[in-house]
Every structure is written in C-alpha cells, then in structure tokens.
C-alpha cells in the first residue's frame, strides 16, 4: 500500500469490501472522508453525500487518480424529500446498498441557557432526524435484500453528558437508542446496526469548534489516560472493522474509542504516597 494510501485500510485484507455498495453521509470531510477512502481502497463502490458539493471534490479527484469507484450526491439529511431522492438515485444505479455510515453531524460549544431554538433544531435535525431519515430510506432496501450493515457515529457524551453541548449530547443519545432499537427490530431481516463513539480525535472541524486553542487542547488531553487524541485514521479503522465481515455477529453495540477518557478519574495522582491522618491503628480497640 502506498505511503499516502488510507491508513485505516491497512488492517483489513485487500478486497474486503469488493462488490459492496456503501453510502457515507458527510463523507467528504473529516472522519467520513477517511472511512470513505478506506472503503474505496478495499474495493467498495462508495457514494458520499453532504450538503456542500465543494466537499466532494477532493475525494472524487483522488478516486479518479487511484482507480477507485466513488460517486457523490448533494443531500441535506434534515430534509426527508432530499433523503428520498438520494436513496432513489443510488438504488436506481446500483440496485442495492450494503453498507450505510451515518456520519453527518453538527456541533459547537454553547451554554444551554444561551442556546437558541434555531441552533438546537439545527443540530437535532442533522444528527437525530437525519440519521433516522437516512436509515429508514436505505433500511427499506436492506429489508428487501435481507442484508445490510448500518454504522452510526455518535460520541461518548451521549451517556456521560458534557457541559456546553446539550444539543449534540441529546441528539447523540437519541441515536444510541435508535441504534439499539433498529438492531433489535431489523435483525430478523439480516441487518446489523452498530455505533461507534470516538473521544477527541484529530479533525479540523472539531478543532475549530471544540478546542480552538492549544490551552483548551492541553486541558482535554490531560484528562485522557493515553494523554493524546486519536488520529482520524485510528477511528476510521475501527469503523471499517465494524462494517467488515469479521463483525457479522455483532449488532446493537457501541464501540468506544477514546483512549480511556471515559474511565473514572483517579482519587489521587499516580505515584503519590498517601499519608493517613493520625488515629487508632486499624483493628485496635477504641472507646472512651
């Protein structure tokens, strides 16, 4: 594999997704881009979908250069009619969809008391509504084919909560519940539905919205036991693993990849020697 080939694809055999049709929302930037590159490198025909066509250009150019099969469609996942049009177009060209990655998202930090209704609705619309609309549209085709795998990208604060992201945390929590519900409901049709919950990882969009300066970044890193952010390739590799045949018996699960960030915080610093307060020795009698 060439040095600039998708690092996420290095961990699975060549041709792992040969002859598979994959749809990735938000597939032209960030994590979605790396997942799309990995799927294409491993043989899938990949359809990326996002609102901004400008985000498609980079991957389309790379695909032409490398001989990958990649297509792009403009779609605002908040709009059911646009999602229906996307599904109709993909199914008309390919007849089926084998893999779906719900990656489209929106997020920014804002105290709950200052969050406007429009801002709340925008994030809930993309993350929660959009994930359902897209899953339903392509899920119908998967039910007919009695086969398919859906992967939803969420975040660890879906169950821990986090100050400043009440809109995103609420939406991601809904997607986690949706993941498990659809997994239970559609298993009889041969459809797997899983989620992945990354902690902080290298991403231009997240950096601009969530850790806009080095001081904030260092503060976040200090709370991660592995003391660093994940690379986008590391997260994308786990996405590919969940979609691959090796995970065919896995459904309704959420894989956490956060460097230990959601583990309980220590009661004391590592290596610190604790001094007890003066008092009775353990096991000694006590009384007046």
N, C-alpha and C positions, 0 to 999 in steps of 0.2 A: 504494500500500500504506500502511495506517495506520501511524503512528509506533510503536505498540506491537505491530505485527504481527511475526511471526517474522523476525528479520534474516537467518537462513540461507536463507530462501525468496526473498530479493531477487535472487539471482544466476542464477536459472533462470526460463524463461518460465512465465507463468501456465498452469495446466493440465498441467504436465509429467507429473504422476502421476495424471491423470484416469483413472478407472475401474480403478485399481490397488488391490489389497488388500495391505496392509502389516501385519506383526506386529513389534512392538518390545518386547523384554524389558527390564525396568527402565525402561519408557517414561514413567513418571510423575514422574521427578525428574532433575535434572542434565542430562547430555548427552542421555540418552534422551528426556527431555521436549522438548528443543529440536529433536531430529531428528523426533519425533512431530509437533510443531507445524508444522515445515516441510513434512513430507509432507502433512499435512492441509490446510495453506494452498494447496498446489499440486495439490489435487484427490484425493488418495488417501483410501480408507477405511482408517483406522488402528485396529488393535487393540493396546492396550497391556497388558502382562502383568507382574505383580510379586506378591510375597508379600503385601504390605500394601495392602489396599483403600483405606486412607486416602490413599495416594499418588496415587490415581486421580482424586480429587475435583476438583482444580484444573483439570486438562485437560478433564475432562468438562464442567465449568461453562463454560470458555472456548469449547469446541466448540459448546455449545448457543447461546451468545451470538453466535458468528460464523457459525453455519450449517455448521460442519464435520461430517464423518462420522467420529466417534470412538467406539470401544467399549472396554470394559475387562474383563479376566478376572483372577481371582486364581490365581497359579500359582507354586509353588516349583520352579524349574528343576532342583533337585537330585533331584527325585522323578520317575522315569520315568512312573509312573502318572498324576501330575498333568499332565505334559507331554503325554501321550497324550490325556488328557481335553481339554486346551486345543486341541490340533490337531483333534480330532473336532468340538468345538463351532464352531471357526472355519470349518472346511471344510463343516460342515452348513449354516451360514448363508450362506456365500459361494461354496462350490464349488471354491475355489482360493485359493492365496496366491502373490502375485507377488514380494513383497519381504519379506525377513526381516533384522532387525537384532538380532544377539546382543550386547546391551549390559549385561545383568545382571552385576554384579560385587561383590566384597567385598575390602576391603584395609585394612590398618593396619600401622604400623611395629612390628616386634618383632625383637630379635636372634635369630638362628637357634638359638642354644643354649638360649633360653628359650621357644621356640615349642612349645606343647602339641600333642599329636596331634589333639585336637578342633579347635584353631584351624587347623592345617594342612589337615585334612579339610574344614572348612567352606569355606575359600577355594577349594581344589581342586574341591570339589563344585559350587560356584556357577559358577566360571569355566570349568573344563575339562570336567567332566562335563555341566554344564548346557548349554554350547554344543553339545556333541555330541548330547545328547538332543533338543534343540530342532531342530538342523539335520537330524537323521535323521527326526524326526517330520514336519516340513514338507517336507524334501527328497523324501520318497516321493511326496508330492502334486505337487511340481515335476517329478519324473521322469516321472510320468504325463502331466503337461501339456506336457512337453518345453520348459519355460521357467521362468525364475526367477533372482533375484539375492539372494545372501546377503552380508551385511557383518558382520564380526566386529570388535569394538572391543578392541584389545589395548593395549600400552604399549611405549615404546622400550626399557625394561629387559628386555624379552623376549629380546634378544640382547646387550645390554651388561651385564646384571646390575646390581644395586644393593644396597648394604648395607641390611638391615632389612626387606626384602620378599621373602625367599626363597620364601615360599608363593605370592605373587602372580606373581613373575617366572617361577617354574617353571610355573605354570598358563598364563600368557600365552604362554610359549614353546611349550607344547603346542598352544595354539590357533593360533599361527602355523603350526606344522607341519600341523595339521588343515586350515587354510585352503588351503594349497598342495596337500595330498593330495586334498581334496574337489574343488578346482578341476580337478585332473588327471583325477580319476575321473568327475566329473559333467559335464564339458564336452560330452561326446557327447550328453548329454540337453538341451543348450541352457541349462545352468545356470551362472551366473557366481558365483564365490566370491572375495571380496577381504577385506582387513583394513585398518584404519586405526590408526595408532599415535600418539596425541597425547603431547606432553610435558605439563608442568604447564599447567592451564587453570583459569579461574575456576569454582569449584564448592564449594558449602557442605560437601558430604560429604568431599571431598578436603582441604579446608582444615582441617576438624576432625581428620582422621586423619593427614594427611601434613605439613602446615605449620601447626601450631596457634598460632603467634605470629608477630609481624612480623619478629623477628630471623631465624627459620628461613626465612621467605618471602624476605627480602632476600638471604640466603645463596644460595638457589636461583636467584633472578633474576640474581645476579652471574655465574652460570655459563651463562647463556643469551645468545648473541651479540646477539639483538634486545632484551635487557635487560627483558623483560616476559613475563608469562604470556599465553597466548591467551585470548580470550573464548570462552565456550561456543558462541556463535553462529558464530564463525570455524571451530571444529572441526565443528559440525553442518553448516555449508555444504559442507565437503569430503565429509562423509558423504553428503549428498544428491547431490553431483556423481558420486560413485562408484556410486550407485544409479540414476542417470538414464540415459536412452537415449544420451546423448553418450558414455557409457563402455561401450557394448555390446561393444567388442572387448577389454576389459580384464578379465583374470581371473588369479587366483593371485598377485596383487600386494599389497603392503603400503605404503600411503601414510603417510609420516612428516610430522607437522605439529608441530614442536617449536621453532620459532624458531632453528634451528641448534644446539640443545642437545646433540645427539649428534656434532657436528663435533669434530675433535681440538682439544684445548686449545692455545693458542699457547705457543711456547717463551719468549717474552718479551712484555712489555706493549706494546701499540700505541703508537707514537711514541717508544719508548725507544731511545736511541742506545747501541749496544753498543761497549765498549772491549775491544780484543784484548789478550791478555797479551803482554808483551814477548817477542820471539823473532825468529828469522830471517824475513826478508821472504818472502812467497810466491814460489816459483820460484828462490830463492837456493840456492847450493851449501852443503852442510853437511858437517862432518867433524870429525875430532879436531883 
